[in-house]
């Protein structure tokens, strides 16, 4: 009897082994051009999954990608069941994304799309093709350069609130500035998108008041979960009885409670509901949620609410931490500080205050912000791309099925694009000419999904830094370590929240 069954089992096992061997062989053949690339040492079976998961757990995925780029050069590969080619040269990243998305050889990976759309529901950054296009078309005019200029007064009001907080701070005690910038950016984006007054003392009749800390905590929970799902956590894990799943649902509930009545009111205004018109304040009536709801009938409650959460998230951490890093670099580079301050003083002397015209005169200060983004690219590699058909990247044949990713920290320190990369040198961004063109600026992304809020971010950061330079001197409590000790939920932040000693300007 044993012999009767023995033969088919042996044949069956042999067949399974042959199929597995053949599949492995074809897989190796398919990706064999990538074997010539440098690669960190990996596990024979699990490849690079263990160190990457450990990096995500430690909230430092950006750091391992950067460390590997320093060790293995500007093009390396890691293996996580499939190959991921990591680039860290600014021009190469830019050209590859722009051309690859244009000719269709690159597309956003299903994994990162799923991770985005599982924050709260389908959102612009998680879409492609027609579904992305109508969303982007609706929002683009609001965030264009002329669009955001309308909001100068609101942004200025929010900066003035921060200045008042800085004046009130004791000069001999450490003051972490990062939370102040989080409050600034959250109040601004909530005012623009939802019509919530910048001044917390003013009522907002359309819904609950904006609570900075719980809202920021909810954002951190959602963005850290994005990172985990983007690198392999399964979306269904949110249904398990775990602390992280509970935190996820609590974060979603927080946003629903805060936003639902406002989104519903915007939709009722679209429908011409007279009672809604009586309830809505002028600030709300001019807000983006009302304009977008009126303009784009495809937005319903189920799609508009997640999109608003996307705007709140995209508009807060990014600009806030960039401001913190800029404050840090200004403190460590007295000459840059004095040059930026002299430029701000000149603008104030010409115009008496900061206006749209005076902002145009602050190109050195804008160089400070770009230099900060180059070194601390806060939105460091939010989305990976997938090669849909064989392509060539910098003379390297990259087969379909490969993923492409970037080390933005590595790219920012690429000596070919940015000579003396470790020097904080805003002059490199001052308008170039044919002989010395300005360097590539990729920290707002490349290709069609390039940042929607770039102009708003620049406006906020310029106004805030100009006001600080005009009114205060400051030094870092922890010195350079504030700029070296970094983590991420999704976006990179200074772990110590950038404490400074601040005092009113001398002389
Ligand atoms: C210093 C500040 C900022 C940085 C460095 C930054 C960076 C980026 C990057 C790199 C992308 C591309 C992501 C990708 O390709 O997947 C992006 C997209 C986006 N950003 Fe920003 N961002 C900043 C501020 C803002 C602000 C203030 C807003 C305002 C709402 C905003 C809204 C968005 C949106 C909606 C997208 C998705 C666009 C699309 O999918 O078409 N960002 N940003």
Boltz pocket constraint, residues with backbone or C-beta under 6 A from the ligand:
constraints:
  - pocket:
      binder: B
      contacts: [[A, 124], [A, 125], [A, 126], [A, 136], [A, 189], [A, 310], [A, 311], [A, 312], [A, 314], [A, 315], [A, 316], [A, 318], [A, 319], [A, 322], [A, 373], [A, 377], [A, 378], [A, 379], [A, 382], [A, 383], [A, 442], [A, 443], [A, 444], [A, 445], [A, 446], [A, 448], [A, 449], [A, 450], [A, 451], [A, 452], [A, 453], [A, 454], [A, 456], [A, 457]]
      max_distance: 6.0
